Amino acid sequence: MSGDQGRLACDVAVIGAGTAGIAAEAAARKQGARTLLIDPEFRGTLCASTGCMPSKLLLAAAHAAHDIRRAPVFGVHAEGLRIDGKAVMQRVRDERDHFVAATRESFDKLPEGVAIRSRARFTGPNTLVLEDGRQVSAKAIVIATGSTTLIPAPLKDLGDRGLTNETIFELPDLPESLAVIGGGPIGLEMAQAMGRLGVKVTLFDKSRTLGKARDPQVAEALQHAVEDDMTLRLGCDTSAKPVNGGVMVEWSGGDNGQAVFSHVLIAVGRPPNLEGLGLDQSGLALDDHGTPLFNRQTLQCGDAPVFMAGDADADAPLLHEASDEGAIAGSNAAQYPVVTPDQRKTAFSMIFTDPPHASVGIAPPSALMGRADYSNQGRARAEGRAMGCMVVHADPQGRLLGAEFCAPGAEHLSHLLVWAIERGLTAMDLLSLPFYHPTLEEGMKPALRDICAKAGQHQPANQDSACPPGA
């Protein structure tokens, strides 16, 4: 990096120090590029501060309470369950801060002069201006500015009783009641967690399908998984306004009504954080939403020296995708104008409800389909959590293409399936492998056998099950 007091020059300038930006800067520097990492706060990744980690900390408390409540199923009775809401929220923040601190330590290890605390906006395809007026010229630029909270007009002006994933974890205590607007991953996870911690929760969504579940049976299983922990109002529009003691939520569609809640969690999505970047000066082609058009395999925007990565590109807002995209974008930015396509990994997403909902891969409507029912699966029944189902897709030769399910152990089973898809394995290949008994993994066998039968293949002799379906 070089420059004077008013001008900085580098090979690769990365805007945004979240997961994607950190990966992009590291990948570019690994290629020998002189780098700048520009961010107004350097507060740590969204995952550590307001996303993946604090939400899982809250879910961990909720699971503990739920396990105590369902213990009588096993003849175990724990009397006097008491949930200390202040202690729950304090542990969430304490552990969250531990994860954030670990992320921030990585900034301290950057070479001197790489981290620039400022906002940046384009003044041309290769140039930026910082808040203090300094000019940045770069051979290539990576946009990794992440996403921002979306608050629709009917839900604005709720004051501190209107929550988002960026503020809910700052509550000093559990809310008395909570309206959750949005049935996506954030909404579902927080609604179930709060419900299991004793909060009266109602979840609203415009869609009648939670979590964008594609398969009708899986969608039904997901709804069944959460409906005991909250009131569901689906297929409705909502608006809200402050009233004494809380927020009045009104809904219409299907049935109409209104109710007062102490707090409202707005979880209707996180669009790209592109405001103030001066994209009109970048020379980039934009889509109808104002997001630069880019190539998924190279992360390059057209033929410009500009690359996109992470939530900013509105493609796959997941941490592992952001990390991968950052590495691809940073490497290609460092080598620009030589740009190398990368083979993207199999699509993979998860909602950490109990049981979890998982989706892996993408399959055409003509794909072979196999189903497995977990409502009487042996290990799940032994653990008192027999519920849910799985659907697996494959090509005509039985090669696995995708799966969707809501079932016990889905966060682990989905990894097995996405790894199998990545390796090009068939249903027969999986059935040929050892399955220990009794395990949740055995529950996949009916779906795999369905696919083998439809592909005209005979299952291996060593996989003829002597156990009844529920054993």
C-alpha positions as CSV (number, residue, x, y, z in Angstrom):
1,M,0.0,0.0,0.0
2,S,1.2,3.5,-0.8
3,G,-0.1,7.0,-0.6
4,D,0.1,10.4,1.1
5,Q,-2.2,12.1,3.6
6,G,-4.9,12.6,1.1
7,R,-4.6,9.6,-1.1
8,L,-4.2,5.8,-0.7
9,A,-3.3,3.3,-3.3
10,C,-3.6,-0.5,-3.2
11,D,-4.1,-3.5,-5.3
12,V,-7.4,-4.6,-3.7
13,A,-9.7,-2.6,-1.5
14,V,-12.3,-4.5,0.4
15,I,-15.4,-2.6,1.6
16,G,-16.8,-4.3,4.7
17,A,-15.1,-6.3,7.5
18,G,-17.7,-9.1,8.1
19,T,-17.2,-12.8,7.2
20,A,-17.0,-12.2,3.5
21,G,-14.8,-9.1,3.8
22,I,-12.3,-10.8,6.2
23,A,-12.1,-13.8,3.8
24,A,-11.7,-11.6,0.7
25,E,-8.9,-9.5,2.3
26,A,-7.0,-12.6,3.5
27,A,-7.3,-14.3,0.1
28,A,-6.1,-11.2,-1.8
29,R,-3.2,-10.7,0.5
30,K,-2.3,-14.4,0.1
31,Q,-2.0,-13.8,-3.6
32,G,0.6,-11.1,-2.8
33,A,-1.8,-8.1,-3.3
34,R,-1.5,-4.9,-1.3
35,T,-4.8,-4.6,0.5
36,L,-7.1,-2.3,2.4
37,L,-10.0,-3.5,4.6
38,I,-12.4,-0.6,5.0
39,D,-15.2,-0.7,7.6
40,P,-16.9,2.0,9.8
41,E,-16.9,-0.1,13.0
42,F,-14.9,-3.3,12.8
43,R,-17.4,-4.7,15.4
44,G,-17.0,-8.3,14.3
45,T,-19.1,-10.5,12.1
46,L,-22.9,-10.5,11.9
47,C,-22.8,-14.2,12.8
48,A,-20.9,-13.6,16.1
49,S,-22.6,-10.3,17.1
50,T,-26.3,-10.5,16.2
51,G,-26.8,-13.7,14.2
52,C,-25.8,-17.3,14.4
53,M,-24.1,-17.4,17.8
54,P,-26.5,-15.3,20.1
55,S,-29.5,-17.0,18.6
56,K,-28.0,-20.5,19.3
57,L,-27.2,-19.4,22.9
58,L,-30.9,-18.4,23.4
59,L,-32.0,-21.7,21.8
60,A,-29.7,-23.6,24.1
61,A,-31.5,-22.1,27.1
62,A,-34.9,-22.9,25.5
63,H,-33.9,-26.6,24.8
64,A,-32.8,-26.9,28.5
65,A,-36.3,-25.7,29.7
66,H,-38.0,-27.9,27.1
67,D,-36.1,-31.0,28.2
68,I,-37.1,-30.5,31.8
69,R,-40.8,-30.2,30.8
70,R,-40.8,-33.3,28.7
71,A,-38.8,-35.4,31.2
72,P,-42.1,-37.0,32.6
73,V,-42.3,-39.0,29.4
74,F,-39.4,-41.0,30.7
75,G,-40.8,-41.2,34.2
76,V,-38.5,-38.5,35.4
77,H,-40.1,-35.6,37.3
78,A,-38.3,-32.3,38.0
79,E,-40.4,-30.1,40.3
80,G,-40.4,-26.4,40.4
81,L,-39.0,-25.3,37.0
82,R,-38.1,-21.6,37.2
83,I,-36.7,-19.6,34.4
84,D,-34.6,-16.6,35.3
85,G,-35.1,-14.4,32.3
86,K,-32.4,-11.9,33.4
87,A,-29.8,-14.7,33.8
88,V,-30.8,-16.2,30.4
89,M,-30.2,-12.9,28.6
90,Q,-27.1,-12.1,30.5
91,R,-25.5,-15.5,29.5
92,V,-26.5,-14.9,25.9
93,R,-24.6,-11.5,26.0
94,D,-21.6,-12.8,27.9
95,E,-21.0,-15.7,25.6
96,R,-21.9,-13.6,22.5
97,D,-19.2,-11.1,23.6
98,H,-16.7,-13.9,23.9
99,F,-17.3,-14.9,20.2
100,V,-17.2,-11.3,19.1
101,A,-13.9,-10.7,20.9
102,A,-12.4,-13.6,19.1
103,T,-13.4,-12.1,15.8
104,R,-12.0,-8.7,16.7
105,E,-8.7,-10.2,17.7
106,S,-8.2,-11.1,14.0
107,F,-8.3,-7.4,13.1
108,D,-5.4,-6.8,15.5
109,K,-3.3,-9.3,13.5
110,L,-3.7,-7.5,10.2
111,P,-0.6,-5.8,8.8
112,E,-0.2,-2.2,9.8
113,G,-2.2,0.2,7.7
114,V,-4.5,-2.4,6.2
115,A,-7.5,-1.7,8.5
116,I,-9.2,1.6,7.6
117,R,-12.0,2.7,10.0
118,S,-14.3,4.7,7.7
119,R,-17.2,4.5,5.3
120,A,-16.4,4.4,1.6
121,R,-18.3,5.3,-1.6
122,F,-17.4,4.9,-5.2
123,T,-16.2,7.8,-7.3
124,G,-15.4,5.5,-10.3
125,P,-14.9,1.8,-11.1
126,N,-11.4,1.9,-9.4
127,T,-11.7,4.7,-7.0
128,L,-13.3,5.4,-3.6
129,V,-13.6,8.4,-1.2
130,L,-13.6,8.0,2.5
131,E,-15.5,10.0,5.1
132,D,-12.5,12.1,5.9
133,G,-12.1,13.0,2.2
134,R,-9.1,10.8,1.5
135,Q,-9.1,9.2,-1.9
136,V,-8.5,5.5,-2.5
137,S,-7.4,4.1,-5.9
138,A,-7.3,0.3,-6.3
139,K,-6.7,-2.1,-9.2
140,A,-9.8,-4.0,-8.0
141,I,-12.5,-3.5,-5.4
142,V,-14.6,-6.1,-3.4
143,I,-18.0,-5.1,-2.1
144,A,-18.7,-7.1,1.1
145,T,-20.9,-4.7,3.0
146,G,-23.3,-7.4,4.3
147,S,-27.0,-6.9,4.8
148,T,-29.2,-4.6,6.8
149,T,-32.5,-5.0,8.7
150,L,-35.7,-4.5,6.7
151,I,-38.5,-2.7,8.6
152,P,-41.6,-2.3,6.4
153,A,-43.6,0.9,6.7
154,P,-46.5,-0.7,8.7
155,L,-44.0,-1.7,11.4
156,K,-41.9,1.4,11.8
157,D,-41.9,3.9,14.7
158,L,-42.4,1.3,17.4
159,G,-39.5,2.6,19.5
160,D,-37.6,0.3,21.8
161,R,-40.5,-2.2,21.7
162,G,-39.8,-2.9,18.1
163,L,-37.0,-5.4,18.0
164,T,-34.8,-6.9,15.2
165,N,-32.1,-9.5,15.4
166,E,-29.7,-6.6,16.1
167,T,-31.5,-5.5,19.3
168,I,-33.4,-8.5,20.7
169,F,-30.3,-9.9,22.5
170,E,-29.9,-6.6,24.3
171,L,-33.1,-7.0,26.3
172,P,-32.3,-7.1,30.0
173,D,-35.0,-9.7,30.6
174,L,-37.3,-11.9,28.6
175,P,-40.3,-10.1,27.2
176,E,-43.8,-10.6,28.7
177,S,-45.2,-11.4,25.3
178,L,-43.8,-11.3,21.8
179,A,-45.3,-10.9,18.3
180,V,-42.9,-12.2,15.7
181,I,-43.4,-10.9,12.2
182,G,-41.9,-13.3,9.7
183,G,-41.7,-17.1,9.5
184,G,-38.2,-17.4,8.1
185,P,-35.1,-18.8,9.9
186,I,-34.7,-15.8,12.3
187,G,-38.4,-15.6,13.1
188,L,-38.9,-19.3,13.6
189,E,-35.8,-19.8,15.8
190,M,-36.5,-16.8,18.0
191,A,-40.3,-17.6,18.3
192,Q,-39.7,-21.2,19.4
193,A,-36.9,-20.2,21.8
194,M,-39.0,-17.5,23.4
195,G,-42.0,-19.8,23.6
196,R,-40.1,-22.5,25.3
197,L,-38.7,-20.0,27.8
198,G,-42.3,-19.1,28.9
199,V,-42.9,-16.1,26.7
200,K,-46.4,-15.9,25.1
201,V,-45.5,-15.8,21.4
202,T,-47.6,-15.3,18.3
203,L,-45.9,-15.6,14.9
204,F,-47.3,-13.9,11.8
205,D,-46.4,-14.5,8.2
206,K,-47.8,-13.5,4.8
207,S,-47.1,-17.0,3.5
208,R,-49.0,-20.1,4.6
209,T,-45.7,-22.1,4.5
210,L,-43.1,-21.6,7.2
211,G,-39.4,-21.5,6.4
212,K,-40.0,-21.5,2.6
213,A,-40.3,-25.3,2.9
214,R,-40.7,-26.7,-0.6
215,D,-42.2,-30.2,0.0
216,P,-45.7,-30.2,1.4
217,Q,-45.1,-33.0,3.9
218,V,-41.9,-31.4,5.1
219,A,-43.8,-28.0,5.4
220,E,-46.5,-29.8,7.5
221,A,-43.8,-31.4,9.7
222,L,-42.1,-28.0,10.3
223,Q,-45.4,-26.4,11.3
224,H,-46.2,-29.3,13.6
225,A,-42.7,-28.9,15.2
226,V,-43.3,-25.3,16.3
227,E,-47.1,-25.0,16.8
228,D,-47.1,-26.2,20.4
229,D,-44.6,-23.4,21.3
230,M,-46.5,-20.4,19.8
231,T,-49.7,-19.3,18.2
232,L,-49.4,-19.3,14.4
233,R,-51.3,-16.8,12.2
234,L,-50.3,-17.5,8.6
235,G,-51.4,-15.9,5.3
236,C,-52.0,-12.5,6.9
237,D,-50.8,-8.9,6.6
238,T,-49.8,-7.1,9.7
239,S,-49.4,-3.5,11.0
240,A,-48.4,-2.2,14.4
241,K,-48.5,0.9,16.5
242,P,-47.4,1.8,20.0
243,V,-50.0,1.8,22.8
244,N,-49.7,2.2,26.5
245,G,-47.8,-0.8,27.9
246,G,-46.8,-2.3,24.5
247,V,-47.6,-2.5,20.9
248,M,-50.9,-3.1,19.2
249,V,-50.6,-5.5,16.3
250,E,-53.4,-5.7,13.8
251,W,-53.7,-8.5,11.2
252,S,-56.0,-9.2,8.2
253,G,-56.3,-12.1,5.8
254,G,-58.0,-15.4,6.7
255,D,-59.2,-13.9,10.0
256,N,-58.9,-10.4,11.2
257,G,-57.9,-9.3,14.6
258,Q,-55.7,-7.3,17.0
259,A,-53.8,-7.9,20.2
260,V,-51.3,-6.1,22.4
261,F,-47.8,-7.5,22.9
262,S,-45.1,-6.1,25.1
263,H,-42.6,-6.4,22.2
264,V,-42.5,-7.1,18.4
265,L,-39.7,-8.9,16.6
266,I,-39.5,-7.8,13.0
267,A,-37.9,-10.7,11.0
268,V,-39.0,-10.2,7.4
269,G,-35.6,-10.3,5.8
270,R,-32.3,-8.6,5.5
271,P,-31.7,-6.9,2.1
272,P,-28.1,-6.0,0.9
273,N,-26.5,-3.1,2.7
274,L,-25.7,-1.0,-0.3
275,E,-27.0,2.4,0.7
276,G,-24.4,5.2,0.5
277,L,-21.9,3.2,-1.6
278,G,-22.4,5.6,-4.6
279,L,-23.1,2.7,-7.0
280,D,-24.3,5.2,-9.5
281,Q,-20.6,6.3,-9.9
282,S,-19.3,2.7,-10.2
283,G,-20.4,2.2,-13.7
284,L,-21.9,-1.2,-12.7
285,A,-25.1,-2.6,-14.2
286,L,-27.7,-3.0,-11.4
287,D,-30.8,-5.2,-11.1
288,D,-34.3,-4.0,-10.3
289,H,-33.4,-3.8,-6.6
290,G,-30.2,-1.8,-7.2
291,T,-27.9,-4.7,-6.6
292,P,-24.9,-5.0,-9.0
293,L,-25.2,-7.9,-11.5
294,F,-22.5,-10.4,-11.0
295,N,-21.2,-13.9,-12.0
296,R,-21.8,-16.6,-9.3
297,Q,-18.7,-18.5,-10.4
298,T,-16.3,-15.6,-10.4
299,L,-18.1,-13.0,-8.2
300,Q,-17.1,-10.4,-10.8
301,C,-19.6,-7.6,-11.7
302,G,-19.7,-7.7,-15.5
303,D,-16.2,-7.1,-16.8
304,A,-15.4,-4.4,-14.3
305,P,-12.7,-4.6,-11.6
306,V,-15.4,-4.9,-9.0
307,F,-16.4,-8.1,-7.2
308,M,-19.3,-9.0,-4.8
309,A,-19.2,-11.3,-1.8
310,G,-21.4,-12.3,1.1
311,D,-24.9,-11.0,2.0
312,A,-24.2,-7.9,-0.1
313,D,-24.9,-9.8,-3.3
314,A,-28.3,-11.1,-2.1
315,D,-27.6,-14.6,-3.4
316,A,-26.9,-17.0,-0.5
317,P,-27.0,-15.2,2.9
318,L,-25.3,-17.9,4.9
319,L,-22.0,-17.8,6.8
320,H,-20.3,-20.7,4.9
321,E,-21.3,-19.2,1.6
322,A,-20.1,-15.7,2.6
323,S,-16.7,-17.2,3.6
324,D,-16.4,-19.1,0.3
325,E,-17.5,-16.1,-1.8
326,G,-15.1,-13.8,0.0
327,A,-12.2,-16.2,-0.8
328,I,-13.2,-16.4,-4.5
329,A,-13.8,-12.7,-4.8
330,G,-10.6,-11.7,-3.0
331,S,-8.5,-14.1,-5.1
332,N,-9.9,-13.0,-8.4
333,A,-9.6,-9.3,-7.4
334,A,-5.9,-9.9,-6.7
335,Q,-5.4,-11.5,-10.1
336,Y,-7.6,-9.2,-12.1
337,P,-7.9,-9.0,-15.1
338,V,-7.3,-12.8,-15.0
339,V,-10.5,-14.1,-13.5
340,T,-10.9,-17.8,-12.6
341,P,-14.4,-19.4,-12.2
342,D,-14.8,-21.5,-9.1
343,Q,-17.1,-24.5,-8.7
344,R,-19.6,-23.5,-6.1
345,K,-20.5,-25.9,-3.3
346,T,-23.9,-27.7,-3.0
347,A,-26.7,-25.4,-1.7
348,F,-27.1,-26.0,2.0
349,S,-29.4,-24.3,4.5
350,M,-30.7,-24.9,8.0
351,I,-33.3,-23.6,10.4
352,F,-32.4,-24.6,14.0
353,T,-35.9,-25.3,15.2
354,D,-36.5,-28.5,17.2
355,P,-36.5,-30.7,15.2
356,P,-34.4,-28.7,12.7
357,H,-35.4,-28.0,9.1
358,A,-32.7,-28.6,6.5
359,S,-32.5,-28.3,2.8
360,V,-29.6,-29.5,0.7
361,G,-29.0,-29.4,-3.1
362,I,-31.4,-28.5,-5.9
363,A,-33.4,-31.1,-7.9
364,P,-35.5,-30.7,-11.0
365,P,-39.2,-31.7,-10.8
366,S,-38.5,-34.8,-12.8
367,A,-36.0,-36.2,-10.2
368,L,-36.6,-39.5,-8.5
369,M,-38.0,-39.1,-5.0
370,G,-37.7,-41.2,-1.9
371,R,-39.4,-40.6,1.4
372,A,-38.7,-41.5,5.0
373,D,-41.1,-41.1,8.0
374,Y,-39.6,-40.3,11.4
375,S,-42.8,-40.4,13.3
376,N,-42.1,-44.0,14.4
377,Q,-38.4,-44.2,13.8
378,G,-36.7,-46.5,16.4
379,R,-34.0,-44.2,17.9
380,A,-36.3,-41.1,17.7
381,R,-39.0,-43.0,19.5
382,A,-36.6,-44.2,22.2
383,E,-35.7,-40.5,22.8
384,G,-39.3,-39.3,22.9
385,R,-39.0,-37.2,19.8
386,A,-40.4,-39.3,17.0
387,M,-41.7,-36.8,14.5
388,G,-41.0,-35.4,11.1
389,C,-40.1,-36.7,7.7
390,M,-37.5,-36.6,5.0
391,V,-37.6,-36.4,1.2
392,V,-34.5,-37.3,-0.9
393,H,-34.1,-36.5,-4.7
394,A,-31.9,-38.3,-7.2
395,D,-31.3,-38.5,-11.0
396,P,-32.5,-41.5,-13.0
397,Q,-29.3,-43.4,-12.1
398,G,-29.9,-42.9,-8.4
399,R,-27.2,-40.2,-8.0
400,L,-28.2,-38.0,-5.1
401,L,-29.2,-34.4,-6.0
402,G,-30.9,-33.0,-3.0
403,A,-33.0,-33.5,0.1
404,E,-35.3,-31.6,2.4
405,F,-36.4,-32.7,5.9
406,C,-37.6,-31.7,9.3
407,A,-36.7,-34.5,11.6
408,P,-34.6,-35.3,14.8
409,G,-30.9,-35.0,14.1
410,A,-31.5,-33.1,10.8
411,E,-28.5,-30.8,11.5
412,H,-26.2,-33.9,11.4
413,L,-28.1,-36.0,8.8
414,S,-28.0,-33.0,6.4
415,H,-24.2,-32.9,6.6
416,L,-24.0,-36.6,5.6
417,L,-26.3,-36.0,2.6
418,V,-24.6,-32.8,1.4
419,W,-21.2,-34.6,1.6
420,A,-22.6,-37.5,-0.4
421,I,-24.0,-35.1,-3.0
422,E,-20.6,-33.3,-3.2
423,R,-18.9,-36.6,-3.9
424,G,-21.5,-37.7,-6.5
425,L,-22.7,-40.7,-4.5
426,T,-25.8,-42.7,-5.3
427,A,-28.5,-44.0,-3.0
428,M,-27.0,-47.4,-3.6
429,D,-23.6,-46.1,-2.5
430,L,-25.0,-45.0,0.8
431,L,-26.9,-48.2,1.4
432,S,-23.7,-50.1,0.9
433,L,-22.1,-48.3,3.8
434,P,-22.5,-49.5,7.5
435,F,-25.4,-48.2,9.5
436,Y,-25.2,-48.7,13.3
437,H,-28.3,-49.7,15.1
438,P,-30.2,-48.0,16.7
439,T,-29.4,-44.6,15.2
440,L,-31.2,-41.7,13.6
441,E,-29.1,-42.3,10.5
442,E,-31.0,-45.6,9.9
443,G,-34.1,-43.5,9.4
444,M,-32.8,-42.5,6.0
445,K,-32.9,-46.0,4.6
446,P,-36.6,-46.0,3.4
447,A,-35.9,-42.9,1.3
448,L,-32.8,-44.4,-0.1
449,R,-34.5,-47.7,-0.9
450,D,-37.3,-45.8,-2.6
451,I,-34.8,-44.2,-4.9
452,C,-33.0,-47.5,-5.6
453,A,-36.4,-49.2,-6.5
454,K,-37.3,-46.3,-8.8
455,A,-33.9,-46.4,-10.5
456,G,-34.3,-50.2,-11.1
457,Q,-31.5,-51.1,-8.7
458,H,-31.6,-53.8,-6.0
459,Q,-30.4,-52.9,-2.5
460,P,-27.3,-54.7,-1.2
461,A,-28.0,-58.0,0.4
462,N,-26.2,-56.9,3.6
463,Q,-28.8,-54.1,4.0
464,D,-31.9,-56.3,4.1
465,S,-33.3,-55.1,7.4
466,A,-34.5,-57.7,9.9
467,C,-35.8,-54.9,12.1
468,P,-39.4,-53.6,11.9
469,P,-39.7,-49.9,10.7
470,G,-40.0,-48.6,14.3
471,A,-37.1,-50.5,15.7
